[in-house]
């Protein structure tokens, strides 16, 4: 699904990612853990195509295609979804309009028929109850006046509607209490499947109690310092990131 | 050529030339304009707008023909069409209690409707553009509503221009409790450098409810000067909306006097400019007595080297207690060469009032754009969503749904052009 090779990325001339190699197979759930400033969010932005992230070396292939050739919206239409750490507030853009526009924009780019209002609302209703999203949230501007938990649930709602092949979830657990975390994790787990891959980015192991990954990678100082199974997350929880910080500094 | 000389040549040919009161009105206006001439930028109210480009065009007649009459905006409106400032088509099938006719005709046939009313609001003040208009105007529309009359269909007045200088003079007289929506549609017909200097006067009696919309789509080389001057009596309500899309040099002035308690004036507008367009919205809101309210919400989007000006003054007279006056101006700059000069002003002489004003200018939110695109929405569509979001609150304040249905696609067209 996703093949990252020797990826170096700079922001404003400062190298953040210093040679990342990562393969995510179809249907696999990978977690990337790491201390603050290790480059986790940079990786998520470069996959989604945000401006200002310069790839100085290496490549990213998505479903065998060079991702760098595709604009942000083209990547999304081909099934890449980024769940934001800090979802953006869009005053004046109603949530329902936004969701329908996004769903139909992707369908149009893929050559599929657009959904009419009735078809769209039916799909929307299929997800709002389980994610505990009420009509008031749908009427408001996108993320405007939403609590931290509401914003994250809204991200998962978007993921559910857009049905991506690769979901990158950046610090989806940040700012959530345990009840909110469970709702979000259930939403994510409901979307797991043999054709959908996920990259879960998190600082804390806590989220991985609820979304259990197939593989765990530790990102430190712009490199993947260690990879392993789900038990690696528990080890990190116990020992912290000290080993990777020291090791990187020594190197 | 001076206005004095030009006006003297014209005088005999202007409609209503034999009426002493009208002749006097024109003479006073001529003298007033002669005393000041066009204002220059040393005058504070004109600091941001340079009228020099129109000077050479002021005394050119605009009697030529215009190719085709544009289709009506509304399927069911009462419509008048003016070409280069002169009546082309009159309105028919008016409901009882409604008079809607050309100013030239009113001056000739029913001068008693105008005497003591024409010029009362706009020309009594030291305003050079309305004075010039009063001196030279040949035509325009008169809308007179008997007390209690409700006009259901929109009244649509089309001003099609293509050359010379024209001076439409309009008068709205709303009797007590009368209700109507008027749309003034200014449309350029290809001419590059014509000038239009229009004046609309409004007198709304107690409890009248008037909505007036201006849709300005002059040719891109044109100069559009417009003044709206209104008086609202007790409990009268007036909603105005200015959509400015066209013209090279645009000045839109509003002078509003709230003369009775319970009156409300809501003045909103949207300006969408690109290229080197210049648009100056200048508003004077006068709370003459207490217990009335005013709201202003002007928003615009500027691209390229466009320049917008918003200057607005709310005056609260000494005994005008318990009034409410609000003013908001927001501008989105799509280019770093675009410019907005925003000058909100409050002059409050009473002590029990609720007033606010605010002005903001900003760029399109890059993180919002990325968020939308990351959901698969193409960049052009994402930009349009954010631009629409910026002005949607102002659009939603358009009280007449049929008018909003006309304006929304015009706004969308600008965004996708």
Interface residues (C-beta under 8 A of the other chain):
Chain A: X48 X49 X50 X51 X71 X72 X73 X76 X77 X81 X82 X84 X87 X88 X90 X91 X92 X93 X97 X98 X101 X102 X105 X106 X109 X141 X158 X162
Chain B: X365 X366 X367 X368 X370 X371 X372 X373 X374 X375 X376 X377 X378 X379 X381 X382 X385 X386 X388 X389 X390 X392 X393
